[in-house]
Amino acid sequence: MHLLYEEDGDIKAGTILADNDSSLQIESQHGKRAKLKVANVLLRFTTPAPGPTMDAARALRDGLDLDFLWEVAGAEEFGFADLAAEYFGQTPSAPEAAAIALALHGAPIYFHKKGKGRYRAAPADVLAAAKAALERKARETALRAEWADALARGELPAPFTAKVYELAHKPDKNSLEYKALQDACVATGLSVVRLFDRCGAIPSSHEFHRQAFLLTHFPRGTGFPELEPPPPPPALPAGDAPAFSIDDTATTEIDDAFSVIFREDGSVRVGIHIAAPALGIPRDSPLDRVAATRLSTVYMPGDKITMLPEGLIERYTLAENRDCPALSLYVEVGPDLEVRGHVTQADVIRIAANLRHETLEPLFNETTIGQPGADYPFRRELEWLHRFALSLEAARGKADQVQRHDYVFRVDGERVDIVPRVRGNPIDKLVSELMILANSHWGGLLAEREVAGIYRAQTGGKVRMTLKPAPHEGLGVAQYTWSTSPLRRYVDLLNQRQILAVARGEPAPHAGNDPMLFALMRDFELAYDAYNEFQRGLERYWCLRWLLQERVSELDATVWRENLIRLDGLPYIARVVGAPTLNPGDRVRVAIEAVDLLDNDLNCRFLRLEQPAAVPEADG
């Protein structure tokens, strides 16, 4: 006796060797012996043998019209043998019954399985939808192959044109375009980026890198939603001294300015004035939610994405020849440059000038301070503030630090100029020391009044953000907040609200146990790190553009460590190949090779050692 049975999701035929009522010992048509539950038996038959039965059944099945079979089946549940009898008009032979079983089993869109050998015809609407899906899948399969072939030939299919950056940086892996792209990458052995580049789909390497960032952090674009204008700032007392700011020419978010009043007894009152957008951005307002989403202004060579809308910035930036609301820290300084007192208040400050680095540095620098020369706006105030800054720096135990270079990137269309600028020059020292003074004092003020704030701390060489005041060892202060850039950083804006509340004797917007503080601090750290990484990446990119622009083939460099070098005149660390063992500080000459603007990398080949690193002399 032979049988038709279901096993492992397939229909098979075999021979019964022993019948044990609830189970059978069988031998499959291929000679494999097994134990089979009786419940899995679909049909018992005597002839023909299992092999010929299945061969004949498959031949019959291939000739069946599934649409006709579906019509014959009717709407009620049925067994395959019953349908076989109805279809063939007689008691079916084993091959005929097996053919129907195979057809039903292999057509799930036509027939829904209800049990072993039992089915029900799919409703007409369900069948129509399933057929449409199959047709769509067939079209998609053909289209996927067509697109993959075109990409492999170096051609970009039209539907890909608007999706190049998305597919390269943040693809929908279920999309047909992505699947075709992966097929083409496998066929060519190229990465997505290299394949797109070969297809001519990346006309701008700069935009390629920019879009990688925007798709992750600004998927809805960099524009601002429609917002009601913020309320005007409240009535505030007027300041009693003209103030000036110091920034580079490109700065529009002018956060800080300074004023100085010289007294006859030799004492001086210094005003540190910070733009006060917190006066117009209440907590949880629509504008506040936008700022809390962006968390910081994003900087990049030649461009930026501001944290706040242009209208709000225009209202609160410390622009010259205007009366501007500010959070002011007034510092009383004795003739000996010792700080004797502090007062914090919100007021309106007359901004007399926005001094710019580019025009101020030739006049106010280490060689001109205290020397005879032409007068310039606020010269007396600047030179005194520089002396005060040196005193503040020394009091923190940070005097005589090694000067390093910053680099200013000026991008005009496709051209870039990279200008070295000494970090720690008189302008930088003046501004940074007054900012440290304000941030450390206001951090102490919040701690003293037991008002919540977000702090920057450094212990053991590790910098972190914290909700508790803690020392910043790198700066040499007992505590340090970020509160002097509220137009550009959300943490500063939040801290400014807290400081304003203390200064005005009002309840602080955030309590110390506010869970939002921790969430905002965490989100800010993640966003700030990502924004800085993006800025560094684009600065590396423009360094490579500069090398190509200037047709630099060789360059001097200083060994940083192992086989990593710092290129002269550029903020770029590169790997050098073909070099002997080098020591940190060695001066070397390298060849610039294989600049890759898409990978943002280059090869530097060692040419020669120009000057070994200086070896410190032994004591004694």
C-alpha positions in Angstrom: 0.0 0.0 0.0 1.3 3.5 -0.9 0.3 6.8 0.5 0.3 10.6 -0.1 1.3 12.6 2.9 2.4 16.0 4.1 5.7 16.6 5.8 7.9 19.7 6.4 5.4 21.8 4.4 5.6 19.7 1.3 3.5 16.9 -0.2 5.2 13.6 -0.7 4.5 10.0 -1.7 5.8 6.8 -0.1 5.1 3.1 0.7 3.6 1.8 4.0 5.9 -0.7 5.7 4.0 -1.2 8.9 0.6 0.1 10.2 0.6 0.8 14.0 -2.9 2.4 14.1 -1.8 5.9 15.2 1.5 5.9 13.3 3.0 4.3 10.3 6.4 3.0 9.3 7.0 4.3 5.8 9.6 4.4 3.1 9.7 7.6 0.9 9.9 7.4 -2.8 13.5 8.2 -2.4 14.2 5.3 -0.1 14.3 7.1 3.2 12.5 5.3 6.1 10.7 7.2 8.8 7.9 7.2 11.3 4.7 9.1 10.2 1.6 10.1 12.2 -1.6 8.8 10.7 -3.0 12.4 10.9 -0.4 13.5 8.2 -1.7 10.9 5.7 -3.7 12.6 2.8 -4.4 9.6 0.6 -3.8 5.8 0.5 -3.5 4.1 -2.9 -2.3 0.8 -4.5 -1.1 1.9 -7.9 0.9 3.2 -9.4 4.1 3.3 -7.4 5.0 6.5 -5.5 7.6 7.7 -8.0 5.5 7.4 -11.1 2.5 8.8 -9.2 4.3 12.0 -8.3 5.8 12.4 -11.8 2.3 12.0 -13.4 0.8 14.4 -10.7 3.3 17.1 -11.4 2.6 16.9 -15.2 -1.1 17.1 -14.6 -0.7 20.0 -12.1 1.2 22.1 -14.6 -1.8 21.8 -17.0 -4.4 22.9 -14.5 -6.2 26.2 -14.9 -6.2 27.7 -11.4 -8.9 30.2 -12.2 -11.2 27.5 -13.4 -10.2 25.3 -10.4 -11.1 28.2 -8.1 -14.5 28.6 -9.8 -15.2 24.8 -9.4 -14.3 24.9 -5.7 -17.2 27.1 -4.7 -17.4 29.0 -1.4 -17.5 26.2 1.2 -14.6 24.4 2.8 -13.7 21.2 0.9 -11.2 18.3 0.8 -8.8 18.0 -2.1 -10.1 14.6 -3.1 -13.6 15.9 -3.3 -12.4 18.7 -5.6 -10.5 16.2 -7.7 -13.7 14.2 -8.2 -15.6 17.3 -9.2 -12.9 18.6 -11.5 -12.2 15.3 -13.3 -15.9 14.2 -13.3 -15.0 10.7 -11.8 -13.4 9.0 -8.9 -9.8 10.4 -9.3 -6.8 8.2 -9.8 -3.9 8.6 -7.4 -2.0 10.8 -9.9 -5.2 12.9 -10.4 -5.9 13.4 -6.7 -2.2 14.1 -6.1 -2.2 16.7 -8.9 -5.1 18.6 -7.3 -3.4 18.4 -3.9 -0.2 19.8 -5.3 -2.1 22.6 -7.1 -4.1 23.6 -4.0 -0.9 23.5 -1.8 1.1 25.6 -4.3 -1.6 28.3 -4.8 -2.2 29.9 -1.4 -3.6 33.1 -2.9 -6.4 31.1 -4.6 -7.0 28.5 -1.8 -6.7 29.1 2.0 -5.6 26.0 3.9 -8.0 24.9 6.7 -6.4 21.7 7.8 -4.6 18.6 6.4 -5.8 18.3 2.8 -8.7 20.8 3.4 -9.1 24.2 1.8 -11.5 27.0 1.1 -11.4 29.2 -2.0 -10.3 32.7 -1.3 -13.0 35.4 -1.5 -13.1 37.2 -4.9 -11.9 40.5 -3.6 -9.0 38.9 -1.6 -8.0 37.0 -4.7 -8.0 40.1 -6.9 -5.9 42.0 -4.4 -3.4 39.1 -4.1 -3.2 38.9 -7.9 -2.5 42.6 -8.2 0.2 42.3 -5.6 1.8 39.5 -7.5 1.7 41.5 -10.7 3.2 44.5 -8.9 5.9 42.3 -7.5 6.7 41.0 -10.9 6.9 44.5 -12.3 9.1 45.6 -9.4 11.4 42.7 -9.9 11.8 43.6 -13.6 12.3 47.3 -12.7 14.9 46.4 -10.0 16.9 44.4 -12.5 16.6 47.2 -15.1 17.8 49.8 -12.6 20.6 47.6 -11.3 21.9 47.0 -14.9 21.8 50.7 -15.6 23.8 51.5 -12.5 26.3 48.8 -13.2 26.8 50.4 -16.6 27.5 53.8 -15.0 24.1 55.3 -15.8 21.8 56.9 -13.2 18.1 56.0 -13.6 15.8 59.0 -13.6 14.0 58.0 -10.3 17.3 58.1 -8.5 18.1 61.7 -9.3 16.3 63.2 -6.3 17.3 60.4 -4.0 21.0 60.2 -4.3 21.9 61.7 -1.0 19.2 59.8 0.8 20.3 56.5 -0.7 23.9 57.3 0.1 23.5 58.4 3.7 20.1 57.4 5.2 18.4 55.0 2.9 15.1 53.2 3.3 16.4 49.7 3.0 13.0 48.4 2.0 12.8 50.7 -1.1 13.1 49.3 -4.6 15.8 51.9 -5.3 18.0 50.7 -2.4 17.6 47.0 -3.4 18.6 47.8 -7.0 21.5 49.9 -5.8 22.7 47.0 -3.6 22.4 44.6 -6.6 24.5 46.9 -8.7 27.1 47.3 -5.9 27.4 43.5 -5.7 27.7 43.2 -9.4 30.4 45.9 -9.7 32.2 45.4 -6.4 31.9 49.1 -5.7 30.6 50.9 -2.6 27.4 53.0 -2.9 29.4 56.2 -2.9 31.9 55.0 -5.6 29.1 53.7 -7.7 27.2 57.0 -7.6 30.4 58.9 -8.3 31.0 56.7 -11.4 27.4 57.5 -12.5 28.1 61.2 -12.2 25.5 61.5 -9.5 27.7 63.5 -7.1 28.4 66.9 -8.8 29.4 68.5 -5.5 31.5 66.7 -2.9 30.9 69.5 -0.5 27.1 69.1 -0.8 27.5 65.3 -0.4 29.1 65.8 3.0 26.7 68.5 4.0 23.6 66.4 3.1 25.0 63.5 5.2 24.7 65.8 8.2 21.4 67.4 7.3 19.6 64.1 6.7 20.5 62.9 10.2 20.1 66.0 12.2 17.7 68.2 10.1 15.6 65.7 8.1 12.8 68.3 7.8 15.1 71.0 6.5 16.9 73.9 8.2 14.0 76.4 8.0 12.0 77.5 11.0 8.2 76.9 11.3 5.9 79.8 11.3 6.0 81.3 14.9 4.4 84.3 16.5 7.0 87.0 17.2 8.2 87.0 20.8 6.9 89.6 23.2 9.0 92.7 23.6 11.4 92.6 26.6 10.1 94.1 29.8 10.9 97.6 30.9 14.5 97.6 32.2 16.8 100.2 33.8 19.2 101.9 31.5 22.9 101.2 31.7 25.2 104.1 32.5 28.2 103.4 30.1 28.6 102.7 26.4 29.5 99.2 25.6 31.4 97.5 22.8 31.6 93.9 21.5 34.6 92.0 19.9 33.8 89.4 17.2 34.9 88.4 13.8 33.2 89.9 10.8 30.9 86.9 10.1 29.4 87.0 13.6 25.7 88.0 13.6 24.8 86.4 17.0 26.6 88.9 19.1 26.2 87.5 22.6 28.6 89.6 24.7 29.8 93.1 25.1 31.9 95.1 27.6 31.8 98.5 29.3 34.4 100.2 31.5 34.0 103.1 33.9 37.3 104.6 35.3 37.0 106.3 38.6 39.1 109.0 40.1 40.4 106.8 42.9 41.9 104.4 40.4 39.1 101.8 40.8 37.3 100.5 37.7 33.8 99.1 37.2 33.7 96.5 34.4 30.4 95.6 32.8 30.1 92.2 31.2 26.9 92.4 29.1 25.3 89.2 27.7 22.4 89.3 25.2 19.2 88.3 27.0 16.9 86.3 24.7 15.6 84.5 27.8 13.5 87.7 28.3 11.6 86.9 25.2 11.6 83.1 25.2 9.5 81.8 28.1 10.0 78.1 29.0 7.8 75.7 27.0 6.8 78.4 24.5 6.8 77.4 20.8 10.0 79.3 20.2 11.6 77.6 23.2 10.6 74.1 21.9 12.3 75.0 18.6 15.5 76.0 20.3 15.4 72.9 22.6 15.2 70.8 19.4 18.1 72.4 17.7 20.1 72.9 21.0 23.0 74.9 19.3 24.0 76.8 16.3 25.8 74.6 13.8 29.0 76.1 12.4 30.8 75.2 9.3 33.3 77.0 7.0 31.4 79.6 5.1 28.0 78.9 6.6 26.0 78.2 9.7 22.6 76.9 10.8 21.3 79.1 13.7 19.6 77.8 16.8 17.2 80.7 16.8 15.2 82.4 14.0 16.7 85.4 12.3 14.0 87.7 13.6 14.7 86.7 17.2 18.4 87.1 16.8 18.0 90.5 15.2 15.9 91.6 18.2 18.4 90.4 20.9 21.8 90.5 19.3 24.1 93.2 20.7 24.2 95.3 17.5 26.0 98.6 17.5 24.2 101.9 17.7 21.2 100.3 19.5 19.9 100.0 23.0 19.9 96.3 23.8 18.4 94.3 26.7 21.1 92.4 28.5 22.0 90.3 31.5 24.8 92.3 33.0 27.5 91.4 35.5 29.1 94.5 37.0 32.5 93.8 38.6 34.1 96.3 40.9 37.9 96.2 40.5 40.4 98.0 42.8 43.5 99.9 41.6 45.5 96.7 42.4 43.3 94.8 39.9 41.7 92.8 42.7 38.0 92.1 42.4 36.0 93.7 45.2 32.4 93.0 44.4 29.8 91.8 41.9 26.3 92.9 40.9 24.0 91.0 38.5 21.1 92.7 36.9 19.0 92.9 33.7 19.2 96.3 32.0 19.4 98.1 28.7 22.8 98.7 27.3 23.8 101.2 24.6 26.1 99.3 22.2 28.4 101.9 20.9 30.5 99.7 18.6 30.9 96.2 17.2 34.6 95.9 17.0 35.8 93.2 14.5 38.9 91.0 14.8 40.0 91.8 11.3 40.3 95.6 11.9 41.2 95.5 15.6 44.0 93.0 15.6 46.5 95.2 13.7 45.9 97.9 16.3 45.5 95.9 19.5 48.2 93.3 19.8 51.1 92.3 21.9 53.5 94.7 20.2 51.2 97.8 20.3 49.8 97.5 23.8 51.2 100.3 26.0 53.2 101.7 23.1 52.8 105.1 21.5 50.7 105.0 18.4 47.6 106.1 16.7 44.4 106.2 18.8 41.5 103.9 18.0 38.0 103.4 19.5 38.1 102.2 23.1 41.9 101.9 23.2 42.1 102.9 26.9 39.4 100.4 27.8 40.9 97.6 25.8 44.4 98.0 27.2 43.1 98.2 30.7 40.9 95.1 30.2 43.9 93.2 28.9 45.9 94.0 32.1 42.8 92.9 34.1 42.6 89.7 32.0 46.2 88.9 32.7 45.5 89.3 36.4 42.5 87.1 36.3 44.5 84.4 34.4 47.3 84.5 36.9 44.8 84.3 39.8 43.5 81.1 38.2 47.1 79.7 38.0 46.9 79.5 34.2 49.4 82.2 33.2 52.1 81.8 30.5 50.3 79.0 28.7 51.7 77.7 25.3 50.1 79.6 22.4 48.6 77.6 19.6 47.1 78.4 16.2 43.5 78.6 15.3 42.5 78.7 11.7 39.9 81.0 10.0 38.2 79.5 7.0 37.0 82.0 4.4 34.9 80.3 1.7 33.8 82.2 -1.3 32.0 79.9 -3.8 34.5 77.3 -4.8 37.5 79.1 -3.3 38.8 78.8 0.2 41.4 80.8 2.2 42.7 79.3 5.4 44.3 82.0 7.6 46.2 81.0 10.8 45.4 83.0 13.9 47.3 82.8 17.2 45.1 81.5 19.9 45.7 83.4 23.2 46.4 86.7 21.6 45.3 89.8 23.5 41.9 89.9 22.0 41.2 86.2 22.8 42.7 86.5 26.2 40.6 89.6 27.1 37.3 88.0 25.9 38.0 84.5 27.3 39.0 85.7 30.8 35.9 87.9 31.1 33.7 85.1 30.0 35.3 82.7 32.5 34.8 85.4 35.2 31.1 85.7 34.3 30.5 81.9 33.9 32.3 81.0 37.1 30.6 83.8 39.1 27.1 83.0 37.9 27.7 79.3 38.5 28.6 80.2 42.1 25.5 82.5 42.4 23.2 79.6 41.4 24.9 77.3 43.8 24.8 79.8 46.6 21.0 80.4 46.1 20.4 76.7 45.6 18.9 77.3 42.2 19.3 74.6 39.5 21.8 75.0 36.7 23.8 73.0 34.2 27.6 73.1 34.8 30.7 72.2 33.0 33.2 70.3 35.2 36.6 68.8 34.7 38.2 66.4 37.2 40.9 63.9 36.4 41.3 65.4 32.9 37.7 64.5 31.9 35.3 67.2 31.0 31.6 66.5 31.6 28.3 68.3 32.1 26.6 68.0 35.4 23.6 69.4 37.3 25.8 69.9 40.5 28.4 72.5 40.8 31.9 71.0 40.6 35.4 72.2 40.0 36.7 72.8 36.5 40.4 71.9 37.0 41.4 72.9 33.4 40.2 76.5 34.0 41.1 76.6 37.7 37.7 77.7 39.0 35.4 76.2 41.7 32.5 75.9 39.3 31.7 76.9 35.8 28.4 77.3 33.8 27.8 78.0 30.2 25.7 81.1 30.3 27.4 83.7 28.0 26.2 82.4 24.6 22.4 82.2 24.9 21.8 83.1 21.2 23.9 80.1 20.2 23.6 77.4 22.8 20.5 76.1 24.5 22.3 75.3 27.8 23.3 79.0 28.0 19.7 80.1 27.3 18.4 77.8 30.0 21.0 78.9 32.5 20.2 82.5 31.7 16.6 82.0 32.7 17.8 80.7 36.0 20.2 83.6 36.6 17.6 86.2 35.6 15.2 84.7 38.1 17.8 85.0 40.9 18.7 88.6 39.9 15.0 89.6 39.8 13.9 87.8 42.9 11.5 85.5 41.0 11.0 81.7 41.2 13.3 79.9 38.8 11.7 78.2 35.8 13.5 74.9 36.6 13.6 73.2 40.0 16.6 71.1 41.0 14.6 67.9 40.7 13.2 68.7 37.3 13.7 65.6 35.1 13.7 67.8 32.0 17.1 69.2 33.1 18.8 65.9 32.9 17.2 65.0 29.5 18.1 68.4 28.1 21.7 68.1 29.3 22.0 64.6 27.8 20.5 65.7 24.5 22.6 68.8 24.4 25.8 66.8 24.8 24.9 64.4 22.0 23.9 67.2 19.6 26.9 69.4 20.5 29.4 66.6 19.9 27.7 65.8 16.6 27.7 69.4 15.5 31.4 69.8 16.4 32.3 66.6 14.6 30.5 67.9 11.5 32.4 71.2 11.7 35.7 69.4 12.0 34.9 67.1 9.1 34.1 70.0 6.8 37.2 71.9 8.0 39.2 68.8 6.9 37.3 68.8 3.6 38.2 72.4 2.9 41.8 71.7 3.8 41.8 69.1 1.0 40.2 71.6 -1.3 42.9 74.1 -0.5 45.6 71.6 -1.3 44.0 71.0 -4.7 43.3 74.7 -5.2 46.9 75.7 -4.5 48.3 72.7 -6.4 50.4 71.6 -3.4 52.5 68.6 -4.2 54.9 68.7 -1.2 54.5 70.1 2.3 56.4 70.3 5.6 54.9 68.7 8.6 55.5 67.9 12.3 55.3 64.4 13.6 52.5 64.2 16.2 52.8 60.6 17.2 53.8 57.3 15.6 53.0 57.8 11.8 50.6 60.7 12.3 51.7 64.2 11.2 50.4 67.8 11.5 50.6 69.6 8.1 52.1 73.0 8.3 49.6 75.9 7.9 46.6 73.6 8.1 44.4 72.2 10.9 44.9 68.7 9.4 46.4 65.5 10.9 47.3 62.9 8.3 48.9 59.5 8.2 52.3 59.3 6.5 53.5 56.2 4.7 56.9 55.0 3.8 58.6 56.7 6.7 61.3 55.3 9.0 60.8 55.3 12.7 59.9 58.9 13.6 59.8 60.7 17.0 57.1 63.3 18.1 58.3 66.7 17.1 60.4 65.6 14.1 60.1 67.9 11.1 59.5 66.1 7.9 58.9 66.7 4.2 56.0 64.8 2.6 54.5 64.4 -0.8 50.7 65.0 -1.1 49.1 62.2 -3.0 45.7 60.8 -3.8 43.4 63.6 -2.3 40.0 62.0 -2.0 37.2 64.5 -1.5 34.5 61.9 -1.0 36.3 59.9 1.7 37.7 63.2 3.1 41.2 61.8 3.1 44.6 61.9 1.5 47.8 60.0 1.3 51.1 61.5 2.5 54.3 59.9 1.4 57.5 60.4 3.4 60.2 62.2 1.5 62.8 63.1 4.0 63.6 64.2 7.6 64.1 67.9 7.7 64.9 68.4 11.4 64.9 65.9 14.3 62.9 66.9 17.4 64.8 68.8 20.0 66.0 66.6 22.9 65.7 68.3 26.3 69.0 68.8 28.1 69.7 66.7 31.1 69.8 68.5 34.5 73.2 69.1 36.1 
